[in-house]
């Protein structure tokens, strides 16, 4: 027989488990959690735009892992994902919406108030400059060697979608576009294949006409 005390304990344990699964090791939402949150933000086409989206792929994370070690390599990725972010338990002081999630292994999705996306992209790019300045010459030489000269520091393939009414659908489109942005030469080896440096683009939100 299941007593009320046992049931209460089980519910409490499940709540702890759900909370743990909701967040990734980067101190942002996990993949399932960010997908769920983005799905809740969908709004009608006749309503004001819900959010701006910034989706980026962190370039050559496997190679950074081998150079810096797994824990240390996740620090700059986490910093980039949380740039200008108030944290998991409270929203940015001037934003209604500020969701960050690790939608894939090294792929980050961010949703912020409509109109805030461009500024967030600029701050991300500035953060890359600061973090790259902190790399040692040896670290720069190693990543250059491992990637065949594709990157010499921390780089991203980033897509900005402004004024989205369908955040989850647009995030998926933007994620596909990061693959296009980082594609380039093919050497048969993942580490040395792709396009060099940081690449960025803007995409129109779902349901809008024309191309940027």
N, C-alpha and C positions, 0 to 999 in steps of 0.2 A: 504493500500500500504506500502510495506517495503522499506524504504529509505536506502541509503548507510550508513548513520550514525547509523540507528537501526541495520543494518546487521553487521557493524563493532563492535558495542557494544555487540551483541550476540556472535560473534566469540571470542571476548576478554573474555567474561564470560565463554564460553566453554573451552577456553585455561586454565583459572584459575582452573576450575573444573577438567579437565584432569590432570593437574599438582598435584592437591591435592590428587586425587585418585591414583596417581602413587607411592606415598610414604606411608609407614606405620608409626605407632606411635613409632617404634623403630629407626626412622631416616635412614631407608634403603628402598629399593623398596618394593612395595606391591606385593602380590601374582600374580595378572594379569600382572603387569609390569615386574617382574623378569622372568616370563614364556615367555613373548614376547621377552625380550632381549636375553634370552638363545636360543630361536628359530632362532634369526637372526645370531647367531654365528656358525650354522651348516656349515660344510665344507666337501668336498669330501674325500673319503678314501685314495686317492693318494696325498692329500695335507698334509702339516705338521699338527700335532695335534693342535686343536684350543685352548684348555684350560685344566687346572686342575680344578677339582670340589671338594669342601668340603661341605658336607651336614650333618647337625647335628640336633638332636632332644634334646631340653632342658628338662631335666628330672624333672618331678613332679612340673610343673609350677603352677598348681591349688593349691597345698599345699603351695608353696612359696607365692602365692597371699594371702592366709589366714594368713600367719605368718607375712609377711612384709607389706601387703596392695598392691593393684593392681599397683599403680604408682611406688612405691619403688621396687616391684618385677620385674618390667620391666627394671629397670636400669642395673642390671647385665646381663640380657639377651641381652639388647642393646649393652653393652660393649663387650660381647663375639661376637656378630654378626659383630661388627665394629672393631675388633682387627686389628691393623696394616692397617687401612683404612683411606684414605684421605678425605672422605666425599662424599655427594651426588653430588656436582657440579664440582668436579675435580677428576682426576684419581691419583692414587698413583704415586709418583715421578718417580719410576723406573719401573712402569708397564704400558703396553698398555691397558690391560683388568683388571678390578677390579670391578666386579658386586656383590652386596649383596642384598638379598631379603628375605622377610618373606613369604616363600612359603606356610606355614600353620600357625596355631595359635602359636605354639612354635617350629616350624620347619624352619630352616634357610638354604638357598642355597647360596653358594659363588662360583663364577667363576673367576679364575685368570690366568695369563699367564702360559702356559705349562712350568713345571719345578719349579713353585713357590708353588705348593700345599703342599709338605711335610713341608717346612718351615712355612707355614701358620698354619698347624695343630699343629706343635710344639709350636708356639706362642699362639694358642688358649689354649692349655693345660697349658702353663705357666700362662696365664691370669686367668684360673680357680684356680690355686694355690694361686695367689695373692688375688683374690676375696674371696676365702674360708678363708684365713688368717684374713680377715677383719670381718668375722662373729663373733658374740658374742657367748659365751658358751650357753646362753639361746636359741639363734636362732638355734644353732647346735642341742641342745637337742630337740627342738620342731620339727625340720624336721626329726630327727631320730625317734621320737615317732610317728609322723603322717604317716611315710612310713614304719613303722614296722621294722626299721633298714636297709632298702634298701639303703638309702643315708644319709650322715651326713653333706652334704654341696652341693654346686653347682656341678652338673654332667651332662654329655652329652652322647648320643649315636651318634657317628660320623663315617662317611664313606668318604674315600678319593678315588677319581677316577682320575687317571693321564692320560694325553694325550687323552682327549676326542675329537672325531670328531663330535659327536652328543650330545651336552651339555644338551638339554632339555630331550631327551630320557634317558640319563645316570643319570640325576638328579632324574627322576622318579624312576629309578632302585635303586639308592642310598637311596631315601626316603623310599622305601619299605624295604630295608635292615636295616634301623634304627629300624624299628618295630621288625625285627628279633633279632637285637642286644639287645634290651631292654626287650625282652620277657624272662620269667623265671617262678618263682613260681606263682601259681594262688590261690588267697585267696577269690575270689568273690568280693573283694573291690579294686577299681582301685588304690587307694593310696598306698596299701600295696602289690600290685601284680607287678611282673617283676623281672628283674635281678638287682643285687646290683651294685652301683658305676658307674663309667665312663667306657664305652666300645667303642672300635674303631676297624675298619677294613679297608682294601683296597679292591677295586673291579677293575677288568679289564674294560677298556672302551668297549663300544659296538663294535662288529666287530672284536675283538681280540680273539685269541684262548687260551684255557686252563684256569686254575683257579689259583688264588694267594694263 
